[in-house]
């Protein structure tokens, strides 16, 4: 059975993957994307968790626990946040 569906798309130059559960019509979609941001002056790949009709970022995942702790309140200018 098909319990979910997904598709890839680009939003603001970032490639996202959309996941929607089976028969989900009106609830917000979940979006996952990977992009490179300047973190502590270095280019760092981060994972984005976004949702909603306008692809608004809710969480940013970092490659290490320490980077996540150090940047818990960081907002990147090029991302749309909820």
MMTF fields as JSON, N, C-alpha, C and O atoms, coordinates in Angstrom:
{
  "mmtfVersion": "1.0.0",
  "mmtfProducer": "UNKNOWN",
  "numBonds": 327,
  "numAtoms": 328,
  "numGroups": 82,
  "numChains": 1,
  "numModels": 1,
  "chainsPerModel": [1],
  "groupsPerChain": [82],
  "chainIdList": ["A"],
  "bondAtomList": [4, 2, 8, 6, 12, 10, 16, 14, 20, 18, 24, 22, 28, 26, 32, 30, 36, 34, 40, 38, 44, 42, 48, 46, 52, 50, 56, 54, 60, 58, 64, 62, 68, 66, 72, 70, 76, 74, 80, 78, 84, 82, 88, 86, 92, 90, 96, 94, 100, 98, 104, 102, 108, 106, 112, 110, 116, 114, 120, 118, 124, 122, 128, 126, 132, 130, 136, 134, 140, 138, 144, 142, 148, 146, 152, 150, 156, 154, 160, 158, 164, 162, 168, 166, 172, 170, 176, 174, 180, 178, 184, 182, 188, 186, 192, 190, 196, 194, 200, 198, 204, 202, 208, 206, 212, 210, 216, 214, 220, 218, 224, 222, 228, 226, 232, 230, 236, 234, 240, 238, 244, 242, 248, 246, 252, 250, 256, 254, 260, 258, 264, 262, 268, 266, 272, 270, 276, 274, 280, 278, 284, 282, 288, 286, 292, 290, 296, 294, 300, 298, 304, 302, 308, 306, 312, 310, 316, 314, 320, 318, 324, 322],
  "bondOrderList": [1, 1, 1, 1, 1, 1, 1, 1, 1, 1, 1, 1, 1, 1, 1, 1, 1, 1, 1, 1, 1, 1, 1, 1, 1, 1, 1, 1, 1, 1, 1, 1, 1, 1, 1, 1, 1, 1, 1, 1, 1, 1, 1, 1, 1, 1, 1, 1, 1, 1, 1, 1, 1, 1, 1, 1, 1, 1, 1, 1, 1, 1, 1, 1, 1, 1, 1, 1, 1, 1, 1, 1, 1, 1, 1, 1, 1, 1, 1, 1, 1],
  "groupList": [{"groupName": "UNK", "atomNameList": ["N", "CA", "C", "O"], "elementList": ["N", "C", "C", "O"], "formalChargeList": [0, 0, 0, 0], "bondAtomList": [1, 0, 2, 1, 3, 2], "bondOrderList": [1, 1, 2], "singleLetterCode": "X", "chemCompType": "L-PEPTIDE LINKING"}],
  "groupTypeList": [0, 0, 0, 0, 0, 0, 0, 0, 0, 0, 0, 0, 0, 0, 0, 0, 0, 0, 0, 0, 0, 0, 0, 0, 0, 0, 0, 0, 0, 0, 0, 0, 0, 0, 0, 0, 0, 0, 0, 0, 0, 0, 0, 0, 0, 0, 0, 0, 0, 0, 0, 0, 0, 0, 0, 0, 0, 0, 0, 0, 0, 0, 0, 0, 0, 0, 0, 0, 0, 0, 0, 0, 0, 0, 0, 0, 0, 0, 0, 0, 0, 0],
  "groupIdList": [1, 2, 3, 4, 5, 6, 7, 8, 9, 10, 11, 12, 13, 14, 15, 16, 17, 18, 19, 20, 21, 22, 23, 24, 25, 26, 27, 28, 29, 30, 31, 32, 33, 34, 35, 36, 37, 38, 39, 40, 41, 42, 43, 44, 45, 46, 47, 48, 49, 50, 51, 52, 53, 54, 55, 56, 57, 58, 59, 60, 61, 62, 63, 64, 65, 66, 67, 68, 69, 70, 71, 72, 73, 74, 75, 76, 77, 78, 79, 80, 81, 82],
  "secStructList": [7, 7, 7, 3, 3, 3, 3, 3, 3, 3, 3, 6, 6, 3, 3, 3, 3, 3, 3, 3, 3, 6, 6, 7, 7, 1, 1, 7, 7, 3, 3, 3, 3, 3, 3, 3, 3, 3, 3, 6, 6, 3, 3, 3, 3, 3, 3, 3, 3, 3, 3, 6, 6, 6, 6, 3, 3, 3, 3, 3, 3, 7, 1, 1, 2, 2, 2, 2, 2, 2, 6, 6, 6, 7, 7, 7, 6, 6, 1, 7, 5, 7],
  "xCoordList": [0.834, 0.0, 0.885, 2.006, 0.376, 1.076, 0.638, -0.466, 1.508, 1.161, 1.68, 1.315, 2.513, 3.016, 3.455, 3.592, 3.668, 4.19, 5.22, 5.19, 6.108, 7.137, 7.5, 7.304, 8.029, 8.519, 9.617, 9.659, 10.489, 11.597, 11.234, 10.567, 11.681, 11.448, 12.5, 13.181, 12.625, 13.575, 12.812, 11.866, 13.234, 12.629, 13.759, 14.606, 13.777, 14.84, 16.235, 17.155, 16.382, 17.676, 18.099, 19.207, 17.231, 17.548, 16.681, 15.466, 17.302, 16.58, 15.942, 16.635, 14.634, 13.892, 13.234, 13.028, 12.913, 12.105, 10.876, 10.986, 9.709, 8.445, 7.899, 7.928, 7.404, 6.803, 5.39, 5.169, 4.456, 3.066, 2.504, 2.71, 1.8, 1.25, 0.048, -0.529, -0.306, -1.391, -2.685, -3.091, -3.326, -4.593, -4.517, -5.551, -3.347, -3.195, -3.52, -2.831, -4.539, -4.95, -4.691, -4.206, -5.011, -4.96, -3.875, -3.491, -3.378, -2.349, -1.056, -0.819, -0.215, 1.029, 1.969, 2.057, 2.646, 3.64, 4.899, 5.134, 5.696, 7.031, 8.03, 7.898, 9.024, 10.04, 11.416, 11.673, 12.287, 13.653, 14.584, 14.407, 15.565, 16.512, 17.905, 18.073, 18.893, 20.285, 20.867, 20.691, 21.561, 22.193, 23.503, 23.779, 24.285, 25.55, 25.401, 24.953, 25.779, 25.717, 27.079, 27.861, 27.344, 28.559, 28.294, 27.434, 29.033, 28.92, 30.305, 31.248, 30.418, 31.713, 32.75, 33.921, 32.308, 33.197, 33.539, 34.295, 33.001, 33.306, 32.042, 30.959, 32.188, 31.068, 30.714, 31.561, 29.455, 29.0, 27.665, 26.744, 27.573, 26.297, 25.372, 25.754, 24.136, 23.144, 21.874, 21.581, 21.133, 19.859, 18.743, 18.737, 17.797, 16.675, 15.405, 15.126, 14.642, 13.309, 12.355, 12.411, 11.484, 10.547, 9.141, 8.96, 8.156, 6.775, 5.936, 6.403, 4.701, 3.744, 3.671, 4.465, 2.713, 2.494, 3.569, 3.678, 4.372, 5.41, 6.823, 7.775, 6.969, 8.269, 9.04, 10.066, 8.552, 9.187, 10.001, 9.501, 11.266, 12.193, 11.792, 11.537, 11.742, 11.463, 12.705, 12.9, 13.536, 14.734, 15.891, 15.699, 17.1, 18.323, 19.155, 19.445, 19.537, 20.37, 21.82, 22.117, 22.717, 24.149, 24.865, 24.345, 26.049, 26.758, 27.342, 27.695, 27.445, 27.947, 27.066, 26.419, 27.057, 26.288, 26.803, 26.016, 28.114, 28.691, 28.273, 27.934, 28.292, 27.843, 26.377, 25.989, 25.568, 24.152, 23.993, 23.195, 24.739, 24.659, 25.14, 24.533, 26.23, 26.803, 25.916, 26.011, 25.053, 24.27, 22.77, 22.003, 22.349, 20.936, 20.038, 18.894, 20.505, 19.697, 20.077, 19.581, 20.941, 21.396, 20.279, 19.596, 20.103, 19.156, 19.945, 20.659, 19.825, 20.523, 19.644, 18.449, 20.22, 19.481, 18.754, 17.731, 19.256, 18.688, 17.563, 17.037, 17.185, 16.134, 14.879, 14.959, 13.726, 12.449, 12.094, 11.959, 11.945, 11.627, 10.17, 9.549, 9.639, 8.265, 8.211, 7.135],
  "yCoordList": [-1.175, 0.0, 1.247, 1.227, 2.307, 3.589, 4.42, 4.966, 4.515, 5.239, 6.665, 7.46, 6.986, 8.351, 8.632, 7.727, 9.899, 10.284, 11.379, 12.102, 11.489, 12.501, 13.034, 12.368, 14.238, 14.802, 15.811, 16.409, 15.989, 16.939, 18.225, 18.199, 19.348, 20.64, 21.622, 21.352, 22.748, 23.779, 25.003, 25.45, 25.548, 26.754, 27.671, 27.273, 28.894, 29.862, 29.282, 29.558, 28.48, 27.921, 26.699, 26.194, 26.219, 25.058, 23.882, 24.018, 22.744, 21.524, 20.92, 20.618, 20.75, 20.156, 18.867, 18.635, 18.042, 16.853, 16.994, 17.222, 16.857, 16.997, 15.615, 14.706, 15.466, 14.203, 14.497, 15.392, 13.73, 13.884, 12.499, 11.55, 12.392, 11.088, 10.733, 11.583, 9.486, 8.933, 9.707, 9.914, 10.128, 10.864, 12.216, 12.765, 12.749, 14.064, 15.127, 15.243, 15.886, 16.908, 18.322, 19.166, 18.597, 19.974, 20.261, 21.418, 19.254, 19.492, 19.953, 19.63, 20.704, 21.184, 20.038, 19.02, 20.243, 19.27, 19.431, 20.482, 18.386, 18.458, 18.499, 17.764, 19.357, 19.517, 19.333, 19.789, 18.665, 18.447, 18.936, 18.588, 19.733, 20.252, 20.312, 20.336, 20.335, 20.478, 21.666, 21.808, 22.509, 23.675, 23.958, 23.378, 24.832, 25.236, 26.636, 27.546, 26.809, 28.1, 28.387, 27.474, 29.662, 30.059, 29.873, 30.543, 28.963, 28.707, 28.897, 28.188, 29.85, 30.184, 30.482, 30.125, 31.142, 31.535, 30.451, 30.701, 29.249, 28.142, 27.676, 27.66, 27.293, 26.704, 25.369, 24.485, 25.231, 24.033, 23.582, 24.383, 22.301, 21.766, 21.547, 20.942, 22.052, 21.92, 21.311, 21.449, 20.64, 20.025, 20.952, 21.423, 21.221, 22.09, 21.269, 20.405, 21.528, 20.964, 22.138, 23.074, 22.083, 23.174, 22.598, 21.393, 23.481, 23.045, 24.225, 25.363, 23.94, 24.979, 25.227, 24.7, 26.032, 26.335, 27.202, 27.277, 27.862, 28.76, 28.267, 29.043, 27.0, 26.386, 27.224, 27.821, 27.263, 28.027, 27.1, 26.083, 27.469, 26.651, 26.684, 27.744, 25.494, 25.381, 24.976, 25.403, 24.157, 23.661, 23.605, 23.395, 23.798, 23.627, 22.565, 22.682, 21.528, 20.468, 20.665, 20.995, 20.46, 20.66, 19.31, 18.335, 19.248, 17.968, 17.461, 16.286, 18.336, 17.872, 18.439, 19.474, 17.75, 18.203, 19.549, 20.406, 19.731, 20.986, 22.167, 23.228, 21.999, 23.082, 23.411, 24.579, 22.394, 22.618, 23.422, 24.358, 23.069, 23.792, 25.237, 26.16, 25.423, 26.755, 27.681, 28.903, 27.1, 27.897, 27.744, 27.95, 27.387, 27.112, 28.297, 28.087, 29.509, 30.694, 31.38, 32.469, 30.766, 31.37, 31.36, 30.352, 32.489, 32.615, 33.058, 34.059, 32.33, 32.671, 33.601, 33.35, 34.656, 35.689, 35.177, 35.742, 34.129, 33.657, 32.635, 32.127, 32.326, 31.341, 32.027, 33.013, 31.486, 31.967, 31.126, 29.907, 31.767, 31.063, 31.264, 32.261, 30.309, 30.401, 31.234, 31.434],
  "zCoordList": [0.0, 0.0, 0.0, 0.508, -0.564, -0.585, 0.615, 0.628, 1.63, 2.846, 2.848, 3.714, 1.903, 1.815, 0.388, -0.435, 0.123, -1.183, -0.979, 0.018, -1.911, -1.814, -3.178, -4.195, -3.191, -4.442, -4.149, -3.073, -5.101, -4.975, -5.706, -6.741, -5.155, -5.783, -5.273, -4.284, -5.944, -5.55, -5.074, -5.723, -3.924, -3.362, -2.92, -2.12, -3.434, -3.124, -3.34, -2.57, -4.389, -4.748, -3.945, -4.126, -3.059, -2.225, -2.666, -2.81, -2.874, -3.248, -1.992, -1.02, -2.021, -0.911, -1.367, -2.558, -0.391, -0.618, 0.261, 1.465, -0.343, 0.368, 0.704, -0.125, 1.923, 2.347, 2.841, 3.657, 2.331, 2.731, 3.049, 2.293, 4.163, 4.541, 3.682, 3.004, 3.725, 2.928, 3.16, 4.304, 2.09, 2.093, 2.796, 3.177, 2.97, 3.586, 2.551, 1.538, 2.795, 1.839, 2.346, 1.592, 3.623, 4.081, 5.109, 5.281, 5.786, 6.804, 6.134, 4.97, 6.853, 6.242, 5.87, 6.557, 4.785, 4.339, 5.177, 5.773, 5.212, 5.799, 4.653, 3.674, 4.783, 3.754, 4.379, 5.493, 3.653, 4.097, 2.999, 1.832, 3.362, 2.393, 2.988, 4.207, 2.123, 2.552, 1.798, 0.588, 2.544, 1.937, 2.666, 3.716, 2.111, 2.733, 3.288, 2.59, 4.55, 5.225, 5.86, 6.127, 6.094, 6.824, 8.314, 8.886, 8.939, 10.369, 10.965, 10.613, 11.861, 12.449, 11.371, 11.507, 10.293, 9.212, 8.212, 7.274, 8.387, 7.474, 6.765, 7.351, 5.491, 4.767, 5.403, 5.531, 5.799, 6.503, 5.916, 5.756, 5.601, 5.107, 6.287, 7.289, 6.156, 7.213, 6.636, 5.448, 7.497, 7.139, 7.576, 8.713, 6.684, 7.0, 7.143, 6.311, 8.177, 8.35, 8.238, 9.036, 7.251, 7.01, 6.865, 6.689, 6.942, 6.706, 6.287, 6.252, 5.973, 5.613, 4.125, 3.347, 3.749, 2.344, 1.722, 0.498, 2.56, 2.048, 2.352, 2.272, 2.695, 2.973, 3.994, 3.667, 5.2, 6.259, 7.157, 7.64, 7.372, 8.15, 9.623, 10.194, 10.219, 11.65, 12.431, 13.568, 11.819, 12.497, 11.513, 10.316, 12.041, 11.258, 11.967, 13.158, 11.224, 11.774, 11.366, 10.217, 12.316, 12.093, 12.098, 12.641, 11.499, 11.402, 12.726, 12.833, 13.734, 15.03, 16.142, 15.978, 17.252, 18.406, 18.916, 19.316, 18.902, 19.391, 18.521, 19.047, 17.192, 16.313, 16.571, 16.548, 16.813, 17.113, 18.395, 18.447, 19.419, 20.692, 20.536, 21.078, 19.797, 19.621, 18.784, 18.9, 17.939, 16.987, 17.171, 16.231, 18.37, 18.617, 18.272, 17.869, 18.411, 18.113, 16.804, 16.516, 16.015, 14.771, 13.735, 13.551, 13.065, 11.949, 10.724, 10.776, 9.634, 8.398, 7.563, 7.407, 7.034, 6.313, 5.075, 4.688, 4.454, 3.202, 3.38, 2.39, 4.623, 4.873, 5.414, 6.147, 5.039, 5.563, 6.781, 6.679, 7.923, 9.158, 9.53, 9.161, 10.26, 10.736, 11.985, 12.548]
}
